[in-house]
């Protein structure tokens, strides 16, 4: 559903985004999502060993299975800041508790920006009153903009449908353009739904949906310290409660996957300096693990990425990356196609039209299809190219 011409909302959710001066400009840098009633919660966190302070706090709070608010600041990651960073995050949590008049354990925290800098607590806490006062049903877009750092455009997706004889809404917002790598969701992703769903079912379907969407993308192969995905389900749709054993849970899962798929593809399209959206499909593997390793070996190859950026149809780089995946390969059975053109088969190049292949590399969407010829397992990864702008953006990020 398009969000360009219509303000979006989710029953029972309020949101807002403001500027408190964390960023050097007047851009929004503090956002809040609030459920008018405590909501069921599930989350996925980065596997980086240096998790940011808010993630350490959230990891414990989501274990209760209930949450009501998510506050996010951009411009400062509050990561690699030690005990002081942890105390700073708790200070923000305490101030928001006072303003919202809810239990502190119902508040989840998030930060994004430069690593290693202390959180500007005074600026944040002095703005929380205004942030809370401005909460409104149509504030989701403002909250999303407050999450953005190097993003070129906002990322919002929404689906409406019938589940359990009731109409439900699922809406997701995300930020992310660099440091995108699996086992972490993406930089920040929040999903809001009014569906009534059991905690175990919510946790199961959310992890499944993340695994098939955000854990299938890569921009630069770098894992961040702050990556997190959260879903809140407040149950206000009053549908028959969704549980793991129910067939109708599949409908909810499909809607959720649609939302997350749209968001994760938007993240790849917005990859810092990206000019290409590339799908790496691997099939014919003996195991899903082998297919995954093969796909990521190609997706994360800087040589492959720069070839796509330069419109250089150097398919040999893909073969070289595939061979580095560390999985057993029967070379004679491996095939490689790009944009539907078969370029490698039976351990050698095919008699393809080089001019047509070069035309493929001019396009902004390209599919790379690899068959290993050894089984029936498959995997895909969405990725992007690596451009001059990527280097410029990240070379100057902290200055």
N, C-alpha and C positions, 0 to 999 in steps of 0.2 A: 504493500500500500504506500503510495507516495506521501511524503511528509512536507513537500515543498509548498503546497497551496493550502494546507489545512493545519491548524494548530492541533497538537496531539495531547492526549490525556489518557490516564488509566484510572478507573474508578477507585477511589480511596487513597490515591497518591497525590501529594502536593510536592512542589519543587521550586527552587529558586537558584539564581546564580548572580553574584555581584563582584565588584572589584574592591579589594581592600589594600591594594598597593604592593602585593608580593612581586608581581611582574613590573618591569620598569615602565610599561605603558599603562593605559587605562583599561586594558582588556580584563574581562571577567577572570577571576582567579580563585574564587571560593564558591563552591556549590553545595547544595543540600537536596537530598531526596528523603521524603518523610511519608510514611504510611500512617493514616489516621487511626489505625488499629495495629497492634503487634502482629507481625507477619511471620510465616514459616520462612526459614532461610537455609540456603545451601551455598557453598563457595568453593572455589578452586584457587590455590595460591601458587606463586612461583616456587620452583625447587632450588632457586639460588640460595646458597648458604648464608649470604649476607642480606637476609630479608630486612626490609625497612621496618622501622618501629611500629607503624600502624598495622602492618600485617601480623606482627608478633602478637599484638593485642587482639586483633580480629580472629586469629586462629583459635584462641581460647573462647572468645565470645560466641562464635558460631556453633560451638559444640552444644550449646543450650538449645539450638534449633529454632530460636525466636530472635527477631531483630525488628527495629522500627525505623531507623534512620541511618543514612550514609552521608557523611560529610567529606568533601574532597577539596584539597587545595592544589593548585598547580603553581609552578615556579620554584618549588623546593621539594625534593624527594624525601627528606628526613630519613635518609638511609646512610649507613656507616657513620652514625652519630652517637653510638654508644648509649650509656645510661641516661645521658642528658636528653638525647632524642626521644627516648622512651618516656621520660617525664614530660617533655614538651607535648607529645601526643596525648598523654593523659590529661594535661592541662586543658587542651582543646576539648577533649571529651567531657570534662567536668563542667566547663562553661556551657557547652551545648545542652548538657543535662539540665542545668538551671533554666536555660531559656525555653526548652521544650517541655520541661516538667515531666520527664519520663525517667525510668531507671537507666543508670549509666551502662549497664550490660546490654541494653538494647541498641546502643550506638556503635556503628562501625565507622572506621576511620580510613582515609586514603590520602596519599600524597603523591605527586609526580613532578619531576623537574630535575634539577642538578643534584647529583649525589654528593654527600659530604658536607653539606651546609646545614646549620641549625635552623629549625623552623622559626619564622618570625611570629612567635606566639602572641605578642602584644597586638600586632596588626590583625591577626586572625580573630582573637578573642574580642577585640573592640568592634569587629564587624559582624559577629554572630547574631547580635540582637536585631540588626537590620536584615540579615539573611533570613532569620526565622519570621520576622514580621512580614516579609515579602512573599512567604510561601503561598503558592496558588496552584490551581488545577492545571493551568497552562504553562507552568514554569519548567517543564522538562527540557525544552530546548535551551533555556538559559543555564540550567544545571550542566548540560552537556558542554556548552561553550566554556564554562568555567573549568572543565577538565583538560582542555586542549593545550598542547605545548607547541610542537612542530607540525601539528596537523594542518593541512591545507583546507580541509572542509569538515563540517560536522558529520557525525555518523549516528544515525537514528533509524531504527526499523520497528515496524508495528504490524501485528496480525490480529484480526478479530475472527472468531469462529464459534461454533457450537460444540460444547463438550458436556456430556452428562445432562442433555436437554436444557442447558443454560448457555447464554452468550458470554464468552470470556474474551479478555484482551491480554495480549502479551506484547510488551514494548521493551526494546533494548537500546541502550546508548553505549557508545564506546569511544575511547580515544587511543590512538596509537598510530605510529608511522615508522618508527625505528626501534631497534632492540626487540625484534619480534622473533620469537623462537618457541618451540613447543614446551610442554610440561609446565604451563603457566597461564593458560588462557591467552590474554593479550595484555597490553599495559594496564588498561582499566576497562572493565565491562560490567554494566549493571543491567539487570533485567527486572522488570516490574510486571506482576500479573495479579488479577483479581480472582484467579482460580482457587478453588478450595481443594487442597491436596495434602495427603499424608506426608510427614517429614521424610520417611524412608523412601517413598516414591519420588519426592522432589529431589532428594540427594542423588538417587539412582539416575533419573532421566537427565538431570543437569550435567552430571559427569559424563554420561553417554553423549549428550549433545555437544559438550565442549570437546570431547575426544574426536568427534567427527567433523568439527568446524575449526575452532581456534587452535587445536593441536594438529592441524593439517596446513599450517601456513608458516612461511619464513620470509622475512625481508632481508635480513643481514646475518642471520645465524647467531645473533647475540641475545643472551638472556638477561633480562633486567632484574633489579632487586625489588621492584614495586608491583610486579604484575599480579593481577587479581581479577577474578570474575565472581559476581555475587548475583543471586536471584532472591527476590522477595515475593512471597505469595500471601496476600492478605485475606483471601477467601470470601471477599464481598460479592462475588458472582453467585454465591450460595448454590453452586451445583452439587450434585451428589459427590461426596468426597472421593477423590481419586486415590487409588491404592495400587501397589505394585502388581498385584495379580489381575487387575482389571484390563479388559481389552480396550476400553475407551481411553486408557492412559496413552495408547499409541497416538491418538488424535492430538493430545496435548504435546506429546514428544515431537510430532511432525511440525506443529506450529512453532514450537520452541526452536527446533533445528532450522526452520525457515528464517526466523529472526536472526539467529546467530550466524547462519550462512551469509546472509546479506551484510551483516556487520563485519565479519572476518574478511570477506572479499573487498569491502570498502577499505579496510586497513591495508590490504596488500596494494590496492590501487593508489593509496595515499603514501606508500612507502617513500621515505625521504628521498626526493629527487627522482622517483620512479617514473619511467616513461612506458613501461611494458607490464602487462598482467599475464603471467605465464603459468600454465597448468602442467605439472609434471605427473603423468600417469604411468604407473608401473603395474603390469599384470603378468600372469604366468609364473609367479613366485612359489616356492615350496612352502613358505610361511608368510604371515602378515608382517612379521618382524623383518624378514629379508626384503620384502617389498618396501617397507618403510625406510629401511637403511639405504636402499638403492635410490629411492625418491629424494631423500634429503641429501645424499652425496651429490646429486646433480643440482638440486635447488640451492645448496649453500656454496657451490663452487664459484669463487670470484671470477675465474676465467670464463665460465659459462655466462655469468651475469654480464660481464663487460662485453662479451661477444654479442649478446642480445642488444645491449645499448648501442653498440657500434654498427648494428645491422650487418654483422659479419657472420655468414652462415657456416661457421667453423664447427661442424658436427663432431669433429674429432675430440673436442673438449668435453662433450657430453659422454662419449665413450670412455675417455680417460677418467672422468669423475665417477662413472658407473663402476669401472674396474677398481677404484679405490675404496669401494663401499665395504669391503671385507666380508663379502658373502660368496659362497661357491657359485660359479657361473660355468655353464656349458656354452662356450663362445659361439659355436656353430648354430645354436638355437636362439641366440639373442638377436632381436630386431629393433631398429630405431626409426621412428617416423616423426616428422615435424610438419605441422600444418597439413597432415594427410599425405605427405610425400615420403615414401620409404627411401631412406638414405643408407641404411646399413642392414645387412642380412648375410647369414652364412659366413660370419667372420670377415666380412669385407664390404666395400662400398657397392651400392647398386648403380645402375645406369640411369640416374635421375637427371632431371633438367635443372642445371645450376641456376639459371636465370629465374625460374619459378621459385626455387628455394630462397633466393635472395629477396624476392618479393614478399615471401612469408615473413622474413625478418623485419620488413618495413612496417608490419602491422602492429597495433598496440595491444592486441590479444593473440597469444600464440599457445598452441598445445603441443607438448612433447609427449609422445607415447612410446613406451619401452615395453617390450615383451621379453621375458626371461626364458620362456619355453620350458619351464621345469615344474610347473604346478598350476594350481587354480586360485592362488591368493593374490590380492591386489592392494594398492594403496595409491593415494594421490596427494599432492602438495600444491598449494597455491603460492607463488613467489613472484618476485619482481626483478628488474634489472638493476645494475649498479652504475650510477651516473656521476658526472662531475659535481652535480649539486649535492649528492649524498656526502661527498668528501667535504664540500664547503660547509654544509649545515653542521656536520658533526665536528669539524675542526674548530668551529667557532661557538659551539653550544654553550660553554660555561662563561664565555666572555662577551 
